C-alpha cells in the first residue's frame, strides 16, 4: 500500500514497479457529515490524497513515460 500524498512513497513504488506504460490516476478519500463537524486534520488529509496525490503520481511517472515515448499526446 502506498500513501499517494507522500512523494517519497510514490517514487519508491514507481521504482519497484519499473516500466510504466499507462497511469490510471485514481485514489480518493471522503469525509461524512456536516463540514463544521469534521476534524480539520481529516479535511487536510482528504485534500492531500485527492488533490496532491494524483499530481505526485503523474510527476513520478512522466519522466519514464517520456523516455519510453509512451503516453504522449498526439497534438
BALOBA-1460 file (C-alpha; in Angstrom, 3 decimals):
// residues 75
<rec num="1" residu="x" x="0.000" y="0.000" z="0.000"/>
<rec num="2" residu="x" x="1.243" y="3.482" z="-0.858"/>
<rec num="3" residu="x" x="0.259" y="6.821" z="0.637"/>
<rec num="4" residu="x" x="-0.139" y="8.846" z="-2.576"/>
<rec num="5" residu="x" x="0.186" y="12.089" z="-0.622"/>
<rec num="6" residu="x" x="3.794" y="11.139" z="0.265"/>
<rec num="7" residu="x" x="6.153" y="11.832" z="-2.632"/>
<rec num="8" residu="x" x="8.853" y="9.510" z="-1.270"/>
<rec num="9" residu="x" x="6.435" y="6.560" z="-1.038"/>
<rec num="10" residu="x" x="5.127" y="7.287" z="-4.530"/>
<rec num="11" residu="x" x="8.627" y="7.433" z="-6.014"/>
<rec num="12" residu="x" x="9.674" y="4.189" z="-4.282"/>
<rec num="13" residu="x" x="6.545" y="2.418" z="-5.558"/>
<rec num="14" residu="x" x="7.191" y="3.562" z="-9.125"/>
<rec num="15" residu="x" x="10.805" y="2.378" z="-8.892"/>
<rec num="16" residu="x" x="9.645" y="-1.041" z="-7.595"/>
<rec num="17" residu="x" x="7.140" y="-1.463" z="-10.421"/>
<rec num="18" residu="x" x="9.593" y="-0.485" z="-13.142"/>
<rec num="19" residu="x" x="8.346" y="0.470" z="-16.586"/>
<rec num="20" residu="x" x="5.042" y="2.329" z="-16.578"/>
<rec num="21" residu="x" x="3.139" y="2.487" z="-19.862"/>
<rec num="22" residu="x" x="-0.129" y="3.869" z="-18.547"/>
<rec num="23" residu="x" x="-1.234" y="5.504" z="-15.310"/>
<rec num="24" residu="x" x="-4.772" y="5.206" z="-14.004"/>
<rec num="25" residu="x" x="-4.547" y="8.008" z="-11.507"/>
<rec num="26" residu="x" x="-7.370" y="7.178" z="-9.118"/>
<rec num="27" residu="x" x="-7.274" y="7.499" z="-5.335"/>
<rec num="28" residu="x" x="-9.627" y="9.277" z="-3.028"/>
<rec num="29" residu="x" x="-10.959" y="9.847" z="0.443"/>
<rec num="30" residu="x" x="-14.145" y="11.458" z="1.677"/>
<rec num="31" residu="x" x="-15.441" y="12.793" z="4.975"/>
<rec num="32" residu="x" x="-19.002" y="12.201" z="6.055"/>
<rec num="33" residu="x" x="-21.272" y="14.570" z="7.894"/>
<rec num="34" residu="x" x="-21.590" y="18.330" z="8.136"/>
<rec num="35" residu="x" x="-18.426" y="20.239" z="7.265"/>
<rec num="36" residu="x" x="-18.390" y="22.116" z="10.561"/>
<rec num="37" residu="x" x="-18.292" y="18.810" z="12.438"/>
<rec num="38" residu="x" x="-15.316" y="17.380" z="10.533"/>
<rec num="39" residu="x" x="-11.847" y="17.398" z="12.028"/>
<rec num="40" residu="x" x="-9.601" y="19.898" z="10.191"/>
<rec num="41" residu="x" x="-6.792" y="17.325" z="10.108"/>
<rec num="42" residu="x" x="-9.079" y="14.833" z="8.353"/>
<rec num="43" residu="x" x="-10.085" y="17.519" z="5.832"/>
<rec num="44" residu="x" x="-6.394" y="18.224" z="5.206"/>
<rec num="45" residu="x" x="-5.742" y="14.502" z="4.683"/>
<rec num="46" residu="x" x="-8.602" y="14.305" z="2.165"/>
<rec num="47" residu="x" x="-7.203" y="17.251" z="0.201"/>
<rec num="48" residu="x" x="-3.678" y="15.832" z="0.223"/>
<rec num="49" residu="x" x="-4.822" y="12.448" z="-1.093"/>
<rec num="50" residu="x" x="-7.450" y="13.743" z="-3.548"/>
<rec num="51" residu="x" x="-5.582" y="16.752" z="-4.965"/>
<rec num="52" residu="x" x="-1.881" y="16.315" z="-4.257"/>
<rec num="53" residu="x" x="-1.814" y="12.527" z="-4.733"/>
<rec num="54" residu="x" x="-2.666" y="12.498" z="-8.446"/>
<rec num="55" residu="x" x="-0.148" y="15.268" z="-9.095"/>
<rec num="56" residu="x" x="2.623" y="13.380" z="-7.292"/>
<rec num="57" residu="x" x="1.796" y="10.152" z="-9.137"/>
<rec num="58" residu="x" x="1.792" y="11.868" z="-12.533"/>
<rec num="59" residu="x" x="5.001" y="13.691" z="-11.662"/>
<rec num="60" residu="x" x="6.668" y="10.391" z="-10.764"/>
<rec num="61" residu="x" x="5.765" y="8.559" z="-13.984"/>
<rec num="62" residu="x" x="6.116" y="11.343" z="-16.574"/>
<rec num="63" residu="x" x="9.934" y="11.202" z="-16.927"/>
<rec num="64" residu="x" x="9.904" y="7.448" z="-17.618"/>
<rec num="65" residu="x" x="6.981" y="7.710" z="-19.995"/>
<rec num="66" residu="x" x="8.696" y="10.494" z="-21.942"/>
<rec num="67" residu="x" x="11.886" y="8.456" z="-22.115"/>
<rec num="68" residu="x" x="9.928" y="5.453" z="-23.440"/>
<rec num="69" residu="x" x="7.890" y="7.703" z="-25.729"/>
<rec num="70" residu="x" x="4.613" y="6.320" z="-24.348"/>
<rec num="71" residu="x" x="1.638" y="8.202" z="-23.019"/>
<rec num="72" residu="x" x="2.352" y="11.221" z="-25.195"/>
<rec num="73" residu="x" x="-0.331" y="13.420" z="-26.636"/>
<rec num="74" residu="x" x="-0.764" y="13.259" z="-30.399"/>
<rec num="75" residu="x" x="-1.266" y="17.019" z="-30.660"/>
